[in-house]
Amino acid sequence: MKILMVNKFLFPNGGSETYLFGVGEELQKKGHEVQYFGMDHPDRVAGNRVGSYTPNMDFHTGKWNKIFYPFRIIYSRVARKKLRPVLDDFAPDVVHLNNFNFQLTPSIIYEIIKYGKKAGKRIKILYTAHDTQLVCPNHLMRIPSTGKLCQQCMERGYLECVKNACIHGSKAKSFLAALEAELYKRLKVYQWIDCVICPSYFMEEQLLHRKEFQGKTKVLHNFIPEGHLGTARKEKEHTNRKKEGYVLYFGRFSEEKGIGTLLEVCRQLPKIPFIFAGNGSLEGQVNEIENIKNVGFQEGEGLAKLIREAAFSLVPSECYENCPFSVMESIALGTPVIGSRIGGIPELIEEGKIGGLFCAGNAEELKSQIESLWNETKRLKAYSEECLKKEFDTAGSYCEKLLEVIRRL
């Protein structure tokens, strides 16, 4: 089978790219042909045989106000033009869409359909929803200026995005995002997608607000990437490993990740040592707290060791997470997790067995959970042992399920 993986970023940039390259690599191991289409970039690590990509675009920069830029993030003739030779050369059986809005735009779906008609073959179109972009223009379902969780665009329409200046605090950029969402809703372009892979039941519930996705969704929780953290779990290794005396947070230092609430709690628990691994806009505040050791951004075996040796880890997000790798990685390495009761997080944490849940943004409840688990050695050990029994898909087993979905389309 020939599978074209489409994503705006073709270099390691976040969880969706971890997914993209993990799936692509495993499909190739299983004997399928895989090529990639997206933006060109100096750090690009995957591509296609004809070397055709769109120019690099950054919606965060001031370039958006150039004359043609606003139109290019809604409908990209360039993306269609650059995709055309890839389709002609590769002749895919399946196009697997990932993150494509703004930089590539949904216009590429029209090109896929046009190519299929010209070639006299049906191209199966698969979409993995890494966020809620198709029902919320700022993809977080959260009003940035207030931090308030939000479903206004689903309930009242996309003008709510403009009213709340949800895109980078700019009403102009928010208008463009709302216009893009409304335009493609009216054009019904997403009706051409054959199946939407939802990494959580929470994500499925949100996307089913769109009529064209009803009957087309399939929930497949994410996989643990082979070698991503050295997570090929060896029971003996984990049984013999030594737990150290610290609580771990790893990820982005930003408000939507609940860092503000977590820092408030850390100040109130001066006798508990915390390690933070990551970076972000709130790094200065992180560094001000004496019982927090900031080790910066970590990856690979260095991060795996931090997770493996932590008493437990924290995922205090205050935005609707989908299926966070951070929760899965902790559990897979035998480390219990205390996480927010929000989005897809509760689907991964069995409360009272491998960790705990608290109301997002509730500092008092988070403090109580941390303090309680830190002081109960027997419960902590029992949680750790249960974590090791928890099974997650590897890239291999995940792709078997994905291929079964494709075969049935």
C-alpha positions as CSV (number, residue, x, y, z in Angstrom):
1,M,0.0,0.0,0.0
2,K,1.2,3.5,-0.8
3,I,0.5,6.0,2.0
4,L,1.2,9.8,1.8
5,M,1.6,11.4,5.2
6,V,0.6,15.0,5.3
7,N,1.6,17.4,8.0
8,K,2.6,21.1,8.0
9,F,5.8,20.4,10.0
10,L,8.2,17.7,8.7
11,F,10.6,18.0,11.5
12,P,10.4,17.2,15.3
13,N,8.2,19.9,16.7
14,G,5.8,18.3,19.1
15,G,3.6,15.4,19.9
16,S,1.9,15.3,16.5
17,E,5.3,15.0,14.8
18,T,6.3,12.2,17.2
19,Y,3.1,10.5,16.1
20,L,3.7,11.3,12.4
21,F,7.2,9.8,12.2
22,G,6.4,6.9,14.5
23,V,3.5,5.8,12.3
24,G,5.4,6.4,9.0
25,E,8.5,4.4,10.2
26,E,6.4,1.5,11.4
27,L,4.3,1.4,8.2
28,Q,7.6,1.1,6.2
29,K,8.7,-1.7,8.5
30,K,5.5,-3.5,7.6
31,G,6.3,-3.2,3.9
32,H,4.2,-0.2,2.9
33,E,5.6,2.7,0.8
34,V,5.5,6.0,2.7
35,Q,6.2,9.5,1.6
36,Y,5.6,12.9,3.2
37,F,4.2,16.3,2.2
38,G,4.3,19.5,4.1
39,M,6.4,22.7,4.5
40,D,10.0,22.9,3.6
41,H,12.3,23.8,6.5
42,P,16.0,23.6,7.2
43,D,15.3,21.0,9.9
44,R,13.1,18.8,7.7
45,V,13.8,15.1,8.2
46,A,11.2,13.5,5.9
47,G,10.0,14.1,2.4
48,N,9.0,12.9,-1.0
49,R,10.7,11.6,-4.1
50,V,10.1,14.7,-6.2
51,G,11.2,17.1,-3.5
52,S,8.0,19.2,-3.7
53,Y,7.0,21.2,-0.5
54,T,5.3,24.4,0.3
55,P,7.4,27.4,1.5
56,N,7.8,27.7,5.2
57,M,5.1,30.0,6.8
58,D,4.8,31.2,10.4
59,F,1.4,32.4,11.5
60,H,3.0,33.8,14.6
61,T,5.1,36.4,12.8
62,G,4.1,39.8,11.5
63,K,4.2,38.5,7.9
64,W,0.5,37.8,8.0
65,N,-0.4,41.4,7.1
66,K,1.2,41.3,3.7
67,I,-1.3,41.7,0.9
68,F,-1.7,38.0,-0.1
69,Y,-0.8,36.3,3.1
70,P,-4.3,36.4,4.7
71,F,-5.6,34.6,1.6
72,R,-2.9,32.0,1.6
73,I,-3.7,30.8,5.1
74,I,-7.4,30.2,4.0
75,Y,-6.9,28.8,0.6
76,S,-3.5,27.9,-0.7
77,R,-3.0,27.6,-4.5
78,V,0.7,27.1,-3.7
79,A,-0.1,24.0,-1.6
80,R,-2.2,22.5,-4.3
81,K,0.4,23.2,-6.9
82,K,3.2,21.7,-4.8
83,L,1.1,18.6,-3.9
84,R,0.2,17.9,-7.5
85,P,3.6,16.4,-8.6
86,V,3.8,14.4,-5.4
87,L,0.4,12.8,-6.2
88,D,1.3,12.2,-9.9
89,D,4.7,10.6,-9.0
90,F,3.7,8.6,-5.9
91,A,0.1,7.7,-6.8
92,P,-0.9,7.0,-3.2
93,D,-3.7,4.7,-2.2
94,V,-4.1,6.5,1.1
95,V,-3.5,10.1,2.2
96,H,-3.1,10.4,5.9
97,L,-3.8,14.0,7.0
98,N,-2.5,15.3,10.3
99,N,-2.0,19.1,11.1
100,F,-2.7,21.0,7.9
101,N,-4.8,24.1,8.6
102,F,-3.4,27.6,7.9
103,Q,0.0,26.6,6.5
104,L,-1.3,24.0,4.0
105,T,-5.0,24.7,4.2
106,P,-7.9,22.4,3.4
107,S,-7.5,23.3,-0.2
108,I,-5.2,20.2,-0.5
109,I,-8.3,18.0,0.0
110,Y,-9.6,19.4,-3.3
111,E,-6.4,18.5,-5.0
112,I,-6.5,14.9,-3.7
113,I,-10.1,14.4,-4.9
114,K,-9.2,16.0,-8.3
115,Y,-6.2,13.6,-8.7
116,G,-8.3,10.6,-7.8
117,K,-10.9,11.4,-10.5
118,K,-8.1,12.0,-13.1
119,A,-6.3,8.7,-12.2
120,G,-9.6,6.8,-12.1
121,K,-9.0,5.5,-8.5
122,R,-10.4,6.2,-5.1
123,I,-8.0,7.7,-2.7
124,K,-8.8,6.9,0.9
125,I,-8.4,10.0,3.1
126,L,-7.7,9.5,6.7
127,Y,-7.4,12.3,9.3
128,T,-5.8,12.1,12.8
129,A,-7.2,14.8,15.0
130,H,-4.3,15.9,17.2
131,D,-6.3,18.9,18.5
132,T,-9.8,20.4,18.2
133,Q,-8.9,22.7,15.3
134,L,-11.9,21.6,13.2
135,V,-14.4,22.8,15.8
136,C,-12.3,25.5,17.5
137,P,-10.2,27.9,15.4
138,N,-7.6,28.4,18.2
139,H,-7.6,24.6,18.7
140,L,-7.4,24.8,22.5
141,M,-11.1,25.4,23.4
142,R,-9.8,28.0,25.8
143,I,-10.1,31.8,25.8
144,P,-6.4,32.9,26.0
145,S,-7.0,36.3,27.6
146,T,-9.0,34.8,30.6
147,G,-7.9,31.2,30.7
148,K,-11.6,30.2,30.6
149,L,-12.5,26.9,29.0
150,C,-14.8,27.5,26.1
151,Q,-17.2,25.8,23.7
152,Q,-18.6,29.0,22.3
153,C,-17.7,28.4,18.6
154,M,-19.4,25.0,18.7
155,E,-22.5,26.5,20.3
156,R,-22.8,29.9,18.8
157,G,-20.6,30.1,15.7
158,Y,-17.1,31.1,14.8
159,L,-17.6,34.8,15.4
160,E,-17.0,34.1,19.1
161,C,-13.3,33.5,18.1
162,V,-13.2,37.1,16.9
163,K,-15.0,38.6,19.9
164,N,-12.5,36.9,22.2
165,A,-9.4,37.6,20.0
166,C,-8.5,33.9,20.4
167,I,-5.7,33.9,17.9
168,H,-2.6,35.5,19.4
169,G,-4.7,38.2,21.0
170,S,-5.4,39.7,17.6
171,K,-8.9,40.3,16.3
172,A,-7.6,40.5,12.7
173,K,-5.9,37.1,13.0
174,S,-8.9,35.7,14.8
175,F,-11.2,37.0,12.0
176,L,-9.0,35.1,9.4
177,A,-9.2,31.9,11.5
178,A,-12.9,32.3,11.9
179,L,-13.4,33.0,8.2
180,E,-11.4,29.9,7.3
181,A,-13.5,27.7,9.7
182,E,-16.8,29.1,8.4
183,L,-15.8,28.9,4.8
184,Y,-14.9,25.2,4.8
185,K,-17.9,24.4,7.0
186,R,-20.2,25.9,4.3
187,L,-18.2,24.3,1.5
188,K,-18.5,20.9,3.3
189,V,-14.9,20.0,2.3
190,Y,-14.5,17.7,5.2
191,Q,-17.1,15.4,3.8
192,W,-14.3,13.9,1.7
193,I,-12.5,12.6,4.7
194,D,-13.3,8.9,5.0
195,C,-12.3,8.4,8.6
196,V,-11.3,10.6,11.6
197,I,-8.9,8.9,14.0
198,C,-9.5,10.3,17.5
199,P,-6.8,9.8,20.1
200,S,-9.3,10.0,22.9
201,Y,-13.1,9.7,23.5
202,F,-13.0,13.3,24.6
203,M,-11.8,14.3,21.1
204,E,-14.4,12.1,19.4
205,E,-17.1,13.8,21.5
206,Q,-16.0,17.3,20.3
207,L,-15.6,16.4,16.6
208,L,-19.0,14.8,16.5
209,H,-20.5,18.3,16.8
210,R,-19.7,18.3,13.0
211,K,-22.4,16.4,11.1
212,E,-20.0,15.3,8.4
213,F,-17.9,13.3,10.9
214,Q,-20.8,11.4,12.3
215,G,-20.3,7.7,11.7
216,K,-16.8,8.3,10.5
217,T,-14.8,8.5,13.8
218,K,-12.6,5.8,15.4
219,V,-10.9,6.1,18.8
220,L,-7.4,4.9,18.9
221,H,-5.4,6.1,21.9
222,N,-1.8,7.1,21.1
223,F,1.1,4.7,21.2
224,I,4.4,4.7,23.1
225,P,7.0,5.5,20.5
226,E,9.7,2.8,20.2
227,G,12.9,4.2,21.6
228,H,11.4,7.7,22.2
229,L,12.3,7.4,25.8
230,G,13.9,4.0,25.8
231,T,10.5,2.7,26.7
232,A,10.9,-0.8,25.6
233,R,9.9,-1.9,29.0
234,K,12.0,-4.6,30.7
235,E,10.3,-5.8,33.8
236,K,13.6,-6.6,35.6
237,E,15.0,-3.2,34.8
238,H,12.0,-1.5,36.3
239,T,11.7,-3.8,39.3
240,N,15.3,-3.1,40.3
241,R,15.3,0.6,39.6
242,K,15.7,3.0,42.5
243,K,13.1,5.7,43.1
244,E,14.6,9.1,44.1
245,G,13.1,11.7,46.4
246,Y,11.4,14.2,44.0
247,V,8.2,15.0,42.2
248,L,8.5,15.6,38.5
249,Y,6.9,17.9,36.0
250,F,8.0,17.7,32.4
251,G,6.6,19.7,29.5
252,R,6.0,23.3,28.5
253,F,6.2,26.1,31.2
254,S,3.0,27.9,30.2
255,E,-0.4,29.0,31.7
256,E,-2.5,26.5,29.8
257,K,-0.4,23.6,31.1
258,G,-1.3,24.7,34.7
259,I,2.1,25.9,35.6
260,G,0.7,29.0,37.5
261,T,-1.4,26.7,39.7
262,L,1.5,24.2,40.2
263,L,3.9,27.0,41.2
264,E,1.5,28.2,43.8
265,V,1.3,24.7,45.2
266,C,5.1,24.2,45.2
267,R,5.5,27.3,47.3
268,Q,3.2,25.8,49.9
269,L,5.1,22.5,50.0
270,P,8.7,23.7,50.7
271,K,9.8,20.3,52.2
272,I,8.9,18.5,48.9
273,P,11.6,18.7,46.2
274,F,10.3,19.2,42.7
275,I,12.2,18.8,39.4
276,F,10.9,20.7,36.3
277,A,12.1,19.6,32.9
278,G,11.1,21.8,30.0
279,N,11.0,25.4,29.0
280,G,8.5,28.1,28.2
281,S,7.3,31.6,28.9
282,L,7.0,31.1,32.7
283,E,10.5,29.8,33.1
284,G,11.5,32.9,35.1
285,Q,8.8,32.2,37.7
286,V,9.9,28.5,37.9
287,N,13.4,29.5,38.7
288,E,12.3,31.8,41.5
289,I,11.1,28.9,43.7
290,E,13.7,27.3,46.0
291,N,12.4,23.8,46.1
292,I,12.2,23.5,42.3
293,K,15.2,22.4,40.4
294,N,14.8,23.3,36.7
295,V,16.9,21.0,34.5
296,G,15.7,22.5,31.3
297,F,14.4,20.7,28.2
298,Q,15.2,17.0,28.3
299,E,14.7,14.1,25.8
300,G,15.7,10.6,25.1
301,E,17.3,8.5,27.9
302,G,18.0,11.6,30.0
303,L,14.2,12.3,30.2
304,A,13.5,8.6,30.7
305,K,15.8,8.4,33.7
306,L,14.1,11.5,35.2
307,I,10.7,9.9,34.8
308,R,11.7,6.4,35.9
309,E,13.3,7.7,39.1
310,A,10.6,10.2,40.1
311,A,8.3,9.3,43.0
312,F,5.5,10.5,40.8
313,S,4.8,13.0,38.0
314,L,2.4,15.8,37.5
315,V,0.2,16.8,34.6
316,P,-1.7,19.8,35.9
317,S,-3.1,21.0,32.5
318,E,-5.8,23.6,32.4
319,C,-6.6,23.1,28.7
320,Y,-8.4,20.2,27.1
321,E,-5.5,17.7,26.5
322,N,-6.1,15.0,23.9
323,C,-4.1,11.9,24.7
324,P,-0.9,13.3,26.3
325,F,2.3,11.3,25.8
326,S,3.5,12.6,29.1
327,V,0.9,10.6,31.0
328,M,1.6,7.5,29.0
329,E,5.3,7.8,29.2
330,S,5.2,8.1,33.0
331,I,2.9,5.1,33.5
332,A,5.0,3.0,31.1
333,L,8.1,3.7,33.1
334,G,6.4,2.7,36.4
335,T,5.8,6.3,37.6
336,P,2.4,7.2,39.0
337,V,0.7,10.3,37.8
338,I,-1.4,13.0,39.3
339,G,-3.3,14.8,36.5
340,S,-6.1,17.2,35.9
341,R,-9.6,15.8,35.5
342,I,-9.9,17.4,32.0
343,G,-10.0,16.3,28.3
344,G,-8.5,12.9,27.6
345,I,-6.3,12.7,30.8
346,P,-8.9,10.8,32.9
347,E,-9.0,8.1,30.1
348,L,-5.4,7.2,30.9
349,I,-5.2,7.5,34.7
350,E,-7.1,4.9,36.8
351,E,-7.8,6.9,39.9
352,G,-6.8,5.2,43.1
353,K,-4.8,2.5,41.2
354,I,-2.0,4.2,39.2
355,G,-2.4,7.8,40.3
356,G,-4.9,10.5,41.1
357,L,-7.1,13.2,39.5
358,F,-8.0,16.7,40.6
359,C,-10.1,19.5,39.3
360,A,-8.1,21.6,36.9
361,G,-6.9,24.9,38.4
362,N,-7.8,23.9,41.9
363,A,-4.6,24.5,43.9
364,E,-6.0,23.3,47.2
365,E,-7.0,19.9,45.7
366,L,-3.7,19.5,43.9
367,K,-1.8,20.3,47.1
368,S,-3.7,17.7,49.0
369,Q,-3.1,15.1,46.3
370,I,0.6,15.7,46.2
371,E,1.0,15.8,50.0
372,S,-1.0,12.7,50.5
373,L,0.8,10.6,47.9
374,W,4.2,11.9,48.9
375,N,3.7,10.8,52.5
376,E,2.2,7.3,51.8
377,T,5.1,5.1,50.8
378,K,3.1,1.9,50.6
379,R,0.5,3.4,48.3
380,L,3.1,5.0,46.1
381,K,4.8,1.6,45.7
382,A,1.6,-0.1,44.9
383,Y,0.7,2.5,42.3
384,S,4.2,2.1,40.7
385,E,3.7,-1.7,40.5
386,E,0.3,-1.3,38.9
387,C,1.7,1.2,36.4
388,L,4.0,-1.5,35.1
389,K,1.0,-3.8,34.4
390,K,-0.7,-1.2,32.3
391,E,-0.4,-2.0,28.6
392,F,-0.2,0.7,25.9
393,D,0.1,0.2,22.2
394,T,3.6,0.2,20.6
395,A,3.9,1.8,17.2
396,G,3.7,-1.7,15.8
397,S,0.4,-2.7,17.5
398,Y,-1.0,0.7,16.8
399,C,-0.3,0.5,13.1
400,E,-2.0,-2.9,12.9
401,K,-5.2,-1.3,14.2
402,L,-4.7,1.7,11.9
403,L,-4.2,-0.6,8.8
404,E,-7.4,-2.5,9.8
405,V,-9.3,0.8,9.8
406,I,-7.9,1.6,6.4
407,R,-8.8,-1.8,4.9
408,R,-12.4,-1.4,6.0
409,L,-12.9,2.1,4.4
